[in-house]
Amino acid sequence: MTTTPWIAYETLQPDEVRRLPRRIRGRLAEGAGEGDEWVVIHAPGPVTRMVDRLNQLGGVRADLIRWGTPADMDRLLAWLAPDPSDVKQALEFDNLAARLKYLADTPILTSKQIHRAYGVAQRNTSEPASRWKKEGRTFAVRLGRRDLYPAFQFLDGVPRNVVRDVLAALPADMTAWQTALWFASGNGWLDGDEPQQRLEEGERLVEAARRLSEPACG
């Protein structure tokens, strides 16, 4: 017994592509390359949402391969399947995409790289990075099972003192990812600059961090 697939498709031949209505070719040909496949899809239900999701997934694919884990891929595959109204799944994807974009845009160090730069003799490559994190001298974002340290925190192989002061001034309930995004976002107390761009202005940077704990007015 042959089972009819839920999504049926047929690859078009070059002469069939040329016979497509001009409106369709105009919308789909933008960015098309030599040898690209043209496919007609039929499904007993809307597939546009899934196609949109696949396009979003393609946007994070390279970063996921570099930084992600099998569990991350499982979450993304699960995100493709549910009802489009599943807000929780969509939010999970958006969070992961934002984190992968951050890692793509920001120089990152692993604990092993920090270990090598610091020049310690001990074999435990998680040191001294894990100790510095416990002491509040640095922070690390976590993806999968790995701690990843934004490189701007270090100078000549050791943590900058200003990072410790800023971390102490930020609200205690901020997550590591919230901290990372705060450092990488424009800040009104710093004339719109990112805090990680003003590391030489210690007092002003600490004051900007302290302002986050103030209750919003208005």
C-alpha positions as CSV (number, residue, x, y, z in Angstrom):
1,M,0.0,0.0,0.0
2,T,1.4,3.4,-1.0
3,T,1.0,6.2,1.5
4,T,0.4,9.6,0.0
5,P,2.9,12.1,1.5
6,W,1.4,15.0,3.5
7,I,3.5,17.4,1.5
8,A,3.8,16.5,-2.2
9,Y,6.3,18.2,-4.5
10,E,7.5,18.2,-8.1
11,T,10.7,19.6,-9.4
12,L,10.2,21.9,-12.4
13,Q,12.3,21.5,-15.6
14,P,14.0,24.7,-17.0
15,D,11.4,25.0,-19.8
16,E,8.6,24.8,-17.2
17,V,10.2,27.5,-15.1
18,R,10.3,29.8,-18.1
19,R,6.6,29.2,-18.6
20,L,5.7,30.3,-15.1
21,P,3.6,33.5,-14.9
22,R,5.8,36.6,-14.9
23,R,4.4,37.7,-11.5
24,I,5.6,34.4,-9.9
25,R,9.0,34.4,-11.6
26,G,9.5,38.0,-10.6
27,R,8.8,37.3,-6.9
28,L,10.9,34.1,-6.7
29,A,13.8,34.8,-9.1
30,E,15.4,37.5,-6.9
31,G,18.7,36.1,-5.8
32,A,18.2,32.9,-7.8
33,G,21.4,31.3,-9.2
34,E,22.4,29.1,-12.0
35,G,21.3,25.5,-11.3
36,D,18.9,26.4,-8.5
37,E,16.0,24.1,-8.1
38,W,12.4,25.2,-8.7
39,V,9.8,23.1,-6.9
40,V,6.0,23.1,-6.8
41,I,4.6,22.1,-3.4
42,H,1.1,20.9,-2.5
43,A,-0.1,20.2,1.0
44,P,-3.6,19.7,2.6
45,G,-3.0,22.6,4.8
46,P,-1.0,25.9,5.1
47,V,2.8,25.4,4.7
48,T,3.8,29.0,4.5
49,R,4.5,29.2,8.2
50,M,6.8,26.2,8.0
51,V,8.6,27.7,5.0
52,D,9.1,30.9,7.0
53,R,10.5,28.9,9.9
54,L,12.9,27.0,7.6
55,N,14.2,30.3,6.3
56,Q,14.8,31.5,9.9
57,L,16.5,28.2,10.7
58,G,18.8,28.7,7.7
59,G,19.8,32.0,9.1
60,V,21.2,30.5,12.3
61,R,22.5,27.2,10.8
62,A,26.2,28.2,10.5
63,D,26.3,29.5,14.0
64,L,24.5,26.5,15.4
65,I,27.0,24.2,13.8
66,R,29.9,26.2,15.4
67,W,28.4,26.7,18.9
68,G,25.4,24.6,19.3
69,T,24.7,21.1,20.6
70,P,22.5,18.2,19.5
71,A,20.0,19.3,22.1
72,D,19.8,22.7,20.4
73,M,19.2,21.1,17.1
74,D,16.5,18.9,18.7
75,R,14.8,22.0,20.0
76,L,14.9,23.7,16.6
77,L,13.4,20.6,14.9
78,A,10.7,20.5,17.5
79,W,10.0,24.2,16.8
80,L,9.3,23.4,13.2
81,A,6.5,21.0,13.9
82,P,4.0,22.6,16.4
83,D,1.0,24.8,15.7
84,P,2.1,28.3,14.6
85,S,0.3,29.7,17.6
86,D,2.7,27.9,20.0
87,V,4.2,31.1,21.5
88,K,6.6,29.2,23.8
89,Q,8.3,27.3,21.0
90,A,8.6,30.5,18.9
91,L,10.1,32.4,21.9
92,E,12.6,29.6,22.4
93,F,13.7,29.8,18.8
94,D,14.0,33.6,19.0
95,N,16.1,33.4,22.1
96,L,18.4,30.8,20.6
97,A,18.7,32.8,17.4
98,A,19.6,36.0,19.4
99,R,22.2,34.1,21.3
100,L,23.8,32.6,18.2
101,K,23.9,36.0,16.6
102,Y,25.6,37.4,19.7
103,L,28.2,34.7,19.5
104,A,28.7,35.4,15.8
105,D,29.2,39.1,16.3
106,T,31.3,39.0,19.5
107,P,34.8,37.6,20.0
108,I,34.6,34.7,22.4
109,L,37.1,32.8,24.4
110,T,36.8,29.3,25.8
111,S,38.2,28.3,29.2
112,K,41.0,26.4,27.4
113,Q,42.0,29.5,25.4
114,I,42.0,31.6,28.6
115,H,44.1,28.9,30.3
116,R,46.6,29.0,27.4
117,A,46.8,32.8,27.4
118,Y,47.3,33.0,31.2
119,G,50.2,30.5,31.0
120,V,49.4,28.4,34.0
121,A,51.1,25.1,34.4
122,Q,48.3,23.1,35.9
123,R,46.5,20.6,33.7
124,N,43.0,21.6,34.5
125,T,42.1,23.7,31.5
126,S,38.9,25.1,33.1
127,E,41.2,27.1,35.4
128,P,41.7,30.0,36.0
129,A,38.5,30.9,34.0
130,S,36.1,29.1,36.3
131,R,37.7,30.5,39.4
132,W,37.5,34.1,38.0
133,K,33.9,33.6,37.2
134,K,33.1,32.4,40.8
135,E,35.0,35.4,42.2
136,G,32.8,37.7,40.1
137,R,35.7,39.0,38.1
138,T,34.3,37.7,34.8
139,F,31.0,36.3,33.5
140,A,30.4,33.5,30.9
141,V,27.4,32.8,28.7
142,R,26.4,29.2,28.4
143,L,25.4,27.4,25.3
144,G,24.8,23.7,25.6
145,R,27.4,22.5,28.2
146,R,30.1,25.1,27.4
147,D,30.9,28.3,29.2
148,L,31.9,31.0,26.7
149,Y,33.7,34.2,27.8
150,P,33.2,37.4,25.8
151,A,36.8,38.4,25.1
152,F,36.4,42.1,25.9
153,Q,36.6,41.2,29.6
154,F,40.3,40.4,29.3
155,L,43.5,42.4,28.8
156,D,46.9,40.7,28.6
157,G,45.4,37.4,29.6
158,V,43.7,38.6,32.8
159,P,40.3,40.1,33.6
160,R,39.9,43.9,33.5
161,N,39.2,45.3,36.9
162,V,36.4,47.4,35.5
163,V,34.5,44.3,34.6
164,R,34.4,43.1,38.2
165,D,33.2,46.6,39.3
166,V,30.4,46.6,36.7
167,L,29.3,43.1,37.5
168,A,29.0,44.1,41.2
169,A,26.9,47.1,40.2
170,L,24.5,45.3,37.9
171,P,21.2,43.9,39.4
172,A,21.9,40.6,41.2
173,D,19.1,38.8,39.4
174,M,20.5,39.4,35.9
175,T,21.3,36.3,34.0
176,A,24.6,35.9,32.2
177,W,22.9,36.3,28.8
178,Q,21.2,39.5,30.0
179,T,24.6,40.8,31.2
180,A,26.2,40.0,27.8
181,L,23.4,41.7,25.9
182,W,23.6,44.8,28.2
183,F,27.3,45.1,27.5
184,A,26.6,44.9,23.8
185,S,23.6,47.2,23.6
186,G,23.4,51.0,23.1
187,N,23.2,52.8,26.5
188,G,21.6,56.2,27.0
189,W,23.9,56.9,30.0
190,L,26.9,56.4,27.7
191,D,25.7,58.6,24.9
192,G,24.2,55.6,23.1
193,D,27.5,53.7,23.0
194,E,27.7,50.0,24.1
195,P,29.2,49.6,27.5
196,Q,31.8,47.2,26.1
197,Q,33.0,50.2,24.0
198,R,33.6,52.3,27.1
199,L,35.8,50.0,29.2
200,E,38.4,52.8,29.8
201,E,35.7,55.0,31.6
202,G,35.4,52.9,34.7
203,E,33.4,55.3,36.9
204,R,30.9,56.2,34.2
205,L,30.5,52.6,33.2
206,V,29.8,51.5,36.8
207,E,27.3,54.4,37.2
208,A,25.4,53.2,34.0
209,A,25.3,49.7,35.5
210,R,24.0,51.0,38.8
211,R,21.2,52.9,37.0
212,L,19.6,49.5,36.0
213,S,18.7,48.9,39.7
214,E,16.8,52.2,39.9
215,P,13.0,51.9,39.7
216,A,11.5,53.2,36.4
217,C,9.5,56.4,36.7
218,G,6.6,57.5,34.6
